[in-house]
Amino acid sequence: MNTALAKAKTASKPVIAVFSAVWCPPCQRMKHDVYPNDAVKAYHDKFVWVYLDTDASANEKWMEKYGVSSIPHIEFLDSSGKSTGNEVGFKTPEAFAKVLDEKIQKAGQGTTSTAATAK
């Protein structure tokens, strides 16, 4: 997480911290079906992404800091590391792309594609 926060600060990009686990079916669906989907790919380079395994003791302090109590938990951070909100639970690619578009708009980076408006 520290590396992602440093990269975000240097690049002036927001962070997506994905808290998940290998045993979590919705987390794995997000990993395999949502994040690589074309609707979401348009946003890959607009954020610094970091994946945190909730079973790793090294991530406990981050889970506590961001109030992670269920997964998948996606925490959105500004480039200084301050939380700007979160999403908990499975989202379809289109729904997740819409959330990403809203986060980019609030960060002042503009929309990246029309993928977020796909139905």
C-alpha positions as MATLAB code, in Angstrom:
seq = 'MNTALAKAKTASKPVIAVFSAVWCPPCQRMKHDVYPNDAVKAYHDKFVWVYLDTDASANEKWMEKYGVSSIPHIEFLDSSGKSTGNEVGFKTPEAFAKVLDEKIQKAGQGTTSTAATAK';
ca = [
       0.000    0.000    0.000;
       2.808    2.416    0.816;
       4.265    1.935   -2.661;
       0.885    2.632   -4.278;
       0.395    5.764   -2.191;
       3.858    7.043   -3.135;
       3.181    6.341   -6.812;
      -0.203    8.095   -6.597;
       1.348   11.169   -5.038;
       4.062   11.358   -7.713;
       1.604   10.747  -10.565;
      -1.211   12.857   -9.061;
      -3.629    9.968   -9.507;
      -6.295    8.581   -7.188;
      -5.870    5.104   -5.703;
      -8.128    2.064   -5.844;
      -7.363   -0.256   -2.942;
      -9.029   -3.618   -3.535;
      -9.406   -5.733   -0.402;
     -10.143   -9.335   -1.311;
      -9.222  -12.983   -0.715;
      -8.752  -16.083   -2.837;
     -11.548  -17.922   -0.995;
     -14.122  -15.165   -1.661;
     -16.339  -16.012   -4.691;
     -17.532  -12.409   -5.321;
     -13.919  -11.191   -5.075;
     -12.811  -13.733   -7.643;
     -15.697  -12.790   -9.969;
     -14.587   -9.155   -9.735;
     -10.970  -10.166  -10.416;
     -11.776  -12.356  -13.424;
     -14.920  -10.770  -14.907;
     -15.059   -7.118  -13.858;
     -11.575   -5.577  -13.637;
     -10.437   -6.936  -17.045;
     -13.757   -6.079  -18.747;
     -13.594   -3.509  -21.555;
     -15.958   -1.180  -19.660;
     -13.450   -1.041  -16.780;
     -10.218   -1.227  -18.817;
     -10.799    2.346  -19.967;
     -10.070    3.425  -16.384;
      -7.037    1.268  -15.631;
      -4.488    4.011  -16.285;
      -6.507    6.722  -14.513;
      -5.889    5.180  -11.079;
      -3.109    3.530   -9.137;
      -4.460    0.077   -8.292;
      -3.372   -1.945   -5.279;
      -4.657   -5.380   -4.298;
      -4.620   -6.293   -0.614;
      -5.159   -9.876    0.533;
      -7.329   -9.756    3.631;
      -5.723  -12.973    4.890;
      -2.250  -11.384    5.006;
      -1.409  -10.042    8.457;
       0.600   -7.208    6.852;
      -2.686   -5.758    5.558;
      -4.517   -5.747    8.903;
      -3.589   -2.134    9.658;
      -5.048   -1.017    6.314;
      -8.202   -3.034    6.890;
      -8.629   -1.400   10.277;
      -7.889    2.068    8.920;
     -10.530    1.785    6.184;
     -13.105   -0.181    8.186;
     -13.003   -3.321    6.060;
     -15.508   -5.770    7.523;
     -16.658   -7.602    4.388;
     -15.206   -8.213    0.956;
     -14.824   -7.366   -1.793;
     -14.176   -3.913   -0.360;
     -12.898   -1.279   -2.777;
     -11.559    1.835   -1.074;
     -11.085    4.961   -3.160;
      -8.321    7.326   -2.078;
      -7.152   10.660   -3.387;
      -3.508   11.103   -4.389;
      -2.630   12.094   -0.813;
      -4.127    8.865    0.596;
      -7.362   10.321    2.004;
     -10.454    8.150    1.562;
     -13.006    9.469   -0.905;
     -15.448    6.599   -0.394;
     -15.804    2.889   -0.925;
     -17.845    0.188   -2.574;
     -18.553   -3.126   -0.894;
     -19.773   -6.240   -2.654;
     -19.949   -7.440   -6.229;
     -20.637   -4.964   -9.020;
     -21.234   -5.690  -12.695;
     -18.600   -4.303  -15.074;
     -20.973   -1.565  -16.200;
     -21.913   -0.573  -12.646;
     -18.272   -0.536  -11.561;
     -17.269    1.521  -14.619;
     -19.946    4.047  -13.681;
     -18.494    4.325  -10.169;
     -15.004    4.793  -11.627;
     -16.262    7.482  -13.968;
     -17.846    9.339  -11.053;
     -14.595    9.111   -9.073;
     -12.579   10.446  -12.018;
     -15.035   13.308  -12.480;
     -14.738   14.238   -8.795;
     -10.947   14.014   -9.024;
     -11.091   16.464  -11.922;
      -9.574   14.104  -14.484;
     -12.575   13.946  -16.835;
     -14.223   10.937  -18.376;
     -12.122    8.441  -20.285;
     -14.633    6.827  -22.585;
     -18.252    6.188  -23.320;
     -17.900    2.708  -21.784;
     -19.221    4.024  -18.483;
     -22.523    4.944  -20.064;
     -23.079    1.527  -21.661;
     -26.226   -0.174  -20.454;
];
